[in-house]
Amino acid sequence: MTAAIPATDGLIDTLRSHARQYHDHHPFHVAMNAGRLSARQIRGWVANRFYYQQNIPRKDAAILANCPDRAVRRRWIQRIIDHDGTAGGEGGIEAWLRLSEAVGLTREEVEDGRHVVPGVRFAVDAYVTFARTRPWVEAVASSLTELFAPDLMAERLAAFERYYTWIDRGGLAYFRARLQQAPRDSEHALQVVTEHCRSAEDQARAVAALSFKCDVLWSMMDAIDRAYVE
């Protein structure tokens, strides 16, 4: 006897409820958006977050490698283009390097990872491994933290412009770009998950994957917070 197929609306509601676990609630992020971080803390966050940014295309390439659905691959590949660009000076990784320069870091010290703390490295590597080794639909589900990203990006952008006036505004382009990219990406990922996760077991695995990703992001913030506490 096969399990009853849960309502799709119920799955979407459960996935969206993970907004309560999103890292915008972390004390470090709360302090950032309230303008309470020092320049040293901002630089530490930017340098460590770059390790996550540079691994996003690797995560997405792993999903592509495991995905047998050509239609999904045709759309998913845009994520890699968004981050890597198609030429020098383009893409989200380049935009994050410009943010690094805007907060007073050099490209060299950000790209060589000298500031990356072990907890951040461990969490990001675990996420890439998850995308490589778990079924591709679960990896897609883990990306659904992007459902909550636009609100965070808008709040972060406003906070940086209001409180951290020492940062060159030209370095904030990454946040502005994600205001458009994240809703597009999350809409596609949600479509994939709801189409492919029809059984109760599949839906439970999708929810667990999103919970795992929330833990990855929260663990990163824990590690940064401990390393740069003042």
N, C-alpha and C positions, 0 to 999 in steps of 0.2 A: 504494500500500500504506500503510495507516494504522499509526501507531506503536502499540506495545503499551501498554496502560494499566498504569502502575505500581501497586503495591499501596498502598492508602490508609494502611496502618500505616507503610509506609516514608516517606510524606510527613509524617505526624504526627511520626515520630521525628526527621526532618530539621528540621522546624520547631521542635520542642522543644529540639533541640541548640543552637539559637541562644541558649539561656540563658548560654552561655559568652561571648557578645558583649554581654550586657545590661549596662546602665550601673551596676548595683550593684557591678561589679568595678572601676569607675573609682577611682583613688586618692582623689579628693575624697569620693566616697560611702563608701569604706572608712574614711576619717578621720572623716567625719560619724558613722557608726555606731559608731565606737570612742570617741566623745566628745572628739575632738581639735580640733574647729573652734572658732574664736572667735565671739563674738556678731556681729562684723562679717561674718564669712564666712557665718554662718547667715542673716543679713539679706540678704546679697547673693544667696545661693541662692534664698531665698523670693521676693525681688523679681523675679529673672530668670525663675524657674520660672512666675511668674504669667503671663508672656507666652505660654508654652505652654498653660497652663490656659485662658486666655481664647480661645485659638484652637481648642481641641478641638471646640466646637460648630460652628465654621465648617468644620472638616475633616469632621465627621459630616454636616453639611448638604450638602456637596459629594458625599459618597457617596450620600446619599438622592437628590440631583438626578440622578445618573447611573444609579441602580439601577432596572431595569425590573420587578423582582420585588416585587409588593405584599406578599407574606408577609414578605420580608426587611425591607422598609421599615417595616412595622408594629412589628417588634421593634427595629429600629435606632434609631427615633426616640426610644426611651427614653433613649438616651445623651445626647441634647440636653436632655431634661427633667432628667436627673440633674445636668447641669452648669449649666444656666440656671435651673432651677426653674420653677415655674408662678406664683410670686408673690414679692414682695419678701421678702428674708431666707431664701430657699431656694436649694438647689443647690450644686454643687461650687465654682463660682466665688466665691460668697458665703462658703463655708467657707474658701477659700484667703485671702480678704480678712481673715477673722477670725484666721487663722494669722498673717498679716502684722502685724496689730495686736498679737497676742500676743508677737511677737518684737521689737516696738518700732518698727515702721514705721507710717506713716499711710496710710489708704486713698488719699488724693490722690497721694502720691508713688509708690505701686504702680500705680495705675490709669493715671497719665499716662506711665508707661514711662521715667521719667528715669534709672532705674538699669539698664535693659536694655542689655547690651553687644552690639556688632555681630554677634559670632559666634552668639549665641543668636537674635537677630532673623533672621539669615540662615538658620539651620537650621530654625527654626519655619516661616518663610515657605516654605521649600523643601518642607516636609511638607504644608502646605496646598495648595500648587501641585500636588504629586504626587497628592493626593486629587482635585483638580479635573480633572486632565488625563489621568490613567492610567485604564485600564478599572476599573470599580467593584470587581470581584473582587480585583484587585491592591491596591486601596486598603483593602479589608477585610483582606486578608492582612497588610498593613503594621501593622494594629492588634493583631496577635497578640503583641506585646510584653506584652500584658496576661496572657499565660500565666504570666509570671514576676513580675508585679506583687504578688500577695498575699504572697509570701515577703518581698519587699523592704519592703512596707508594714508587715508585722508586725515586722520587724527595726528599721525606722526608728522606729516608734511606741515600741518598747521602749527604743531608744537615747535618744530625746527625753525619755522619762519618767525614765530613769536618770541621764543625764549633763547634760541642759540644764534643770535645775530652775528656772531663771529664766524659762522660758517658761510662760505661763498654760496650764494643761492644757485649758481650754475651747477653745483654738485648735487642738487636735489632732483635731477631729472629722472633718476631711477624710480623714485616714489611716484612721480607724475605718470610715468609710462605704465606702471602696474595698476593704476586706477582704471585703465581701459583693458589691459591684458588679463588681469585676474578674473573679472566677471566672465569674459569670453572663455577662458580656460576652464573655469569651474562649471560653466553651463555644459560644456562638452563632456567633461569627466562625469558629471551627474547623469547625463544622458547615457553614457556607456554603462555605468554601474546599474542604473535602473533597468536597462535592457538586458543585461547579462546576469544579474543576480535575481533570479526568480524564486528559488527555493528558500526556505527558512535558513538552511545551513549556509547557503551562499550569501545571504543578506547579513547573517551574523558575522561571517568572515570579513565582509566589507566594513561593517561597523568596527570590528576589532582592528582592521588596518588603519582606519581613520584615528582611532584612539591611540594606536602606536605612534602615528605621526605627531599627534598632539604631545605625546610624551617626549618625542625627539626634540621638538621645539622648546618645550618647557625645560628639559634637561640642559639644553644649550644655554638657556637664560640662567639657570642655576649655576652653571660653571662660570659664566661670565661675571655674574653677580659676586660670587665668592672671590674671583681673581682680582676684581677691581673695587672691592668694598672700601668705603671711606668713612 
